Amino acid sequence: MTDLTPTPNRPGLHVSKPSPNAPATGSAVCHCGASAAATGDSQVKALVEGYTANHGAAHHDGGRR
């Protein structure tokens, strides 16, 4: 299986939850250089919301935020 962890050369967002009882893990790297990681369902949810609102595709919205 391919490693899906984001890197500066392959920015993006990766979330994993291997089983219903395991905590979620997540990592994000934006092409602007920002990066973050989280462990735990609520922390990963916050990571995804922050990345979606402020990074990734948000940078390609004509400069609007």
C-alpha positions as CSV (number, residue, x, y, z in Angstrom):
1,M,0.0,0.0,0.0
2,T,1.2,3.5,-0.8
3,D,2.1,5.8,2.1
4,L,-0.6,8.4,2.2
5,T,1.1,10.7,4.8
6,P,1.3,14.2,3.5
7,T,4.7,15.8,2.9
8,P,5.9,19.2,1.7
9,N,6.3,17.6,-1.8
10,R,2.8,16.0,-1.5
11,P,0.7,18.3,0.6
12,G,-2.7,17.2,1.8
13,L,-4.7,15.8,4.7
14,H,-4.6,12.2,5.9
15,V,-6.9,10.7,8.6
16,S,-6.9,7.2,9.9
17,K,-9.2,5.3,12.3
18,P,-8.3,1.6,12.1
19,S,-11.2,0.4,14.3
20,P,-14.2,1.9,16.0
21,N,-12.5,1.6,19.4
22,A,-9.1,3.1,18.3
23,P,-8.5,6.8,18.4
24,A,-8.3,8.6,15.1
25,T,-5.0,10.1,14.0
26,G,-4.5,12.8,11.4
27,S,-1.8,14.8,9.8
28,A,-1.9,17.7,7.4
29,V,0.7,19.6,5.3
30,C,-0.2,22.6,3.2
31,H,1.7,23.9,0.2
32,C,2.1,27.2,2.2
33,G,4.4,25.3,4.6
34,A,2.0,24.9,7.5
35,S,1.8,21.4,9.1
36,A,-0.1,19.8,12.0
37,A,-0.8,16.4,13.5
38,A,-3.5,15.2,15.9
39,T,-4.5,12.1,17.9
40,G,-8.0,11.5,19.3
41,D,-11.3,11.9,17.6
42,S,-12.1,15.4,18.7
43,Q,-8.6,16.7,18.0
44,V,-8.6,15.1,14.5
45,K,-12.0,16.7,13.8
46,A,-10.6,20.1,14.8
47,L,-7.5,19.5,12.5
48,V,-9.8,18.6,9.5
49,E,-12.0,21.7,10.1
50,G,-9.0,24.0,10.5
51,Y,-7.2,22.6,7.4
52,T,-10.4,22.8,5.3
53,A,-11.2,26.4,6.4
54,N,-7.6,27.8,6.2
55,H,-5.4,25.6,4.0
56,G,-5.5,23.3,1.0
57,A,-8.3,24.3,-1.3
58,A,-8.9,27.5,0.7
59,H,-5.6,28.9,-0.8
60,H,-7.0,28.4,-4.3
61,D,-10.2,30.5,-3.7
62,G,-8.8,33.6,-5.4
63,G,-7.3,34.8,-2.2
64,R,-10.6,34.9,-0.4
65,R,-10.9,33.4,3.1
